[in-house]
Amino acid sequence: MSGANAEEQDKGIRTGAQYLEGLRDERDVWIGGKQVDDVTDHPGLSRGSRTLAGFFDKQFDPAIQDKVTYEENGKRYALSMLTPRSKEDVLRRGAAFYEWARWSNGMFGRTPDYKNASVMAFASSPDFLAQGRPEFADNMQKFYEYVRDNDKVLTHTLVNPTFNHAQAVEGKYSDQVALQVVKETDAGIVVNGARLLATLGPHADEIEVFPSTLLKGSDENVPFAFAFAIPIATKGLRLICRDTYDHGKSHFDAPLSSRFEEMDSVVIFNNVLVPWERVFMLGDPGLCNRAFAETNAVIHMMHQVAAGKLAKAEFIVGLLCAMARATGKDKDMNVKGQIAEVMWMAESVRAMLFSAEQQAHADQRGVFIPLRRPIDTSRNLFPKMYPRMVEAVQLLGSSSLMATPCEADFNNAITADVEQYFQTVNLQSKDRVALFRLAHDVSVSGFGNRQALYERFFFGPQNIMAAGYFDLYNKDEMMDRVNSLLEAE
Ligand SMILES: Cc1cc2nc3c(=O)[nH]c(=O)nc-3n(C[C@H](O)[C@H](O)[C@H](O)COP(=O)(O)OP(=O)(O)OC[C@H]3O[C@@H](n4cnc5c(N)ncnc54)[C@H](O)[C@@H]3O)c2cc1C
């Protein structure tokens, strides 16, 4: 099939230029003590937007298009919006997730396919949302179509800031800081408070404000129980960003942070009006607590995550092998063993993804889902694997991670020194410095450390995920075997 031309399409996938144009609106974004005029032109944010714009353009590349998009009624849509009706659809979706992740080697973690997976799942579970109010299911269907037809980029914010740990453990939220409904009007609900933590916030078109995938709210939390989505450029909505890790360095000097700054932001809602047509759940903590599980949204999100983590793990293996080869350490048995440990991690993620996809099955609504247990295992293990991968890069890199003159040093008064003294047996100086600057951006830089924090936390605290995994695990047969042995004559 030939690549669809962007100009021929009135709706469906967007080009990078169309995506960037959409970000030039009235959004209220703050970074480094100042309000941002134009995200696409801001020194700390613009290269992240441009990277994502480049990914949008790839959707029009004839060599890739069929892998990452699908056609329906003459329109082309992102494959992550396809409702899977067969195992083949699950495999196609997995291949598309993996392709998107490869474009950044997993370093731009929050590509739009992540949230698309969740919107698709909620839209294909109308019976669930209708338990709140029948119109909520219609609202979600229309929102799904809007996101799909306009190729919108979503961020999400699911977690209330912790004000008091004891309260938080009981599933109660603080009146002072947590996001809550303060009024209902004919036009919609009015919400006030703060939420954590919108990765991609400044680069997104819309924000999904949903219950946590993991943390259960108490039954008394009625004003805190809702799900809605609104444009980032909604009056009263403010994003407060962390410091940027894109310091304007060249791609040579900062190979990752110069490209993949996806940004994280705390979201403040100052009496924000959410129109009724964008409300999907309201005032029912029990329903909110069950939302991600009973719509299987969490499984579709895990699928995107496992595919992305495979791309990331493979990249770290490649990096370690290249680092080892630079000085011929790849002939050393101990170094081989160090790298093999990371290879096992990559292969474990691959095996879990394969197992989940090959055992895909219809859910209670006839929507196909990958088998949960293998990708849930991957979701629980990767937050432990990734910091260990970073440690492997540090242990192998050692002082080479500090022996990093910059690009300018290859064209100034000290060039002769850097050409002479930074070479290794297998690499010219400039290639060695480029490689170890990459390793530095993975394992030492602010960008690299944020990546490790992201992997540790973006799906939630590890202990709470692990406890949930324990609860779902089918333990009875295994315990029966123990009991049979103990009871045997
Ligand atoms: C880089 C990054 C990106 C993120 N992106 C997003 C995003 O895009 N959208 C989004 O919604 N969220 C995002 N998050 C937020 C993430 O979901 C939270 O960090 C996570 O749920 C933990 O919540 P918290 O940060 O408030 O930490 P806390 O709740 O303070 O947890 C810190 C630690 O306290 C312990 N703890 C907390 N609560 C309990 C409890 N009830 N019982 C027992 N122990 C507990 C755990 O050990 C936990 O590790 C992101 C986080 C990071 C670091």
The ligand as a Gaussian input file, in Angstrom:
#p B3LYP/6-31G(d) Opt

LIG

0 1
 C        9.644000      10.658000      36.056000
 C        8.240000      10.393000      36.476000
 C        7.209000      10.504000      35.557000
 C        5.889000      10.283000      35.944000
 N        4.891000      10.456000      35.024000
 C        3.606000      10.357000      35.410000
 C        2.533000      10.636000      34.518000
 O        2.742000      10.950000      33.343000
 N        1.273000      10.586000      34.986000
 C        0.981000      10.256000      36.276000
 O       -0.182000      10.215000      36.628000
 N        1.974000       9.991000      37.146000
 C        3.261000      10.044000      36.757000
 N        4.259000       9.800000      37.655000
 C        3.881000       9.670000      39.068000
 C        3.894000       8.279000      39.576000
 O        2.685000       7.657000      39.279000
 C        4.138000       8.407000      41.068000
 O        5.458000       8.849000      41.257000
 C        3.952000       7.132000      41.818000
 O        2.615000       6.726000      41.756000
 C        4.351000       7.312000      43.281000
 O        3.624000       8.331000      43.868000
 P        4.358000       9.574000      44.515000
 O        5.390000      10.069000      43.562000
 O        3.352000      10.496000      45.024000
 O        5.202000       8.979000      45.706000
 P        4.701000       8.523000      47.115000
 O        3.259000       8.162000      47.113000
 O        5.187000       9.490000      48.117000
 O        5.489000       7.169000      47.221000
 C        6.837000       7.104000      47.514000
 C        7.081000       5.789000      48.225000
 O        6.273000       5.736000      49.400000
 C        5.714000       4.437000      49.567000
 N        4.246000       4.493000      49.562000
 C        3.483000       5.444000      48.997000
 N        2.181000       5.190000      49.205000
 C        2.126000       4.047000      49.876000
 C        1.052000       3.247000      50.360000
 N       -0.238000       3.593000      50.164000
 N        1.352000       2.128000      51.011000
 C        2.640000       1.760000      51.200000
 N        3.696000       2.469000      50.753000
 C        3.449000       3.598000      50.107000
 C        6.214000       3.598000      48.414000
 O        7.336000       2.864000      48.865000
 C        6.654000       4.580000      47.390000
 O        7.706000       4.066000      46.600000
 C        5.593000       9.963000      37.289000
 C        6.634000       9.839000      38.215000
 C        7.938000      10.042000      37.828000
 C        9.019000       9.926000      38.861000

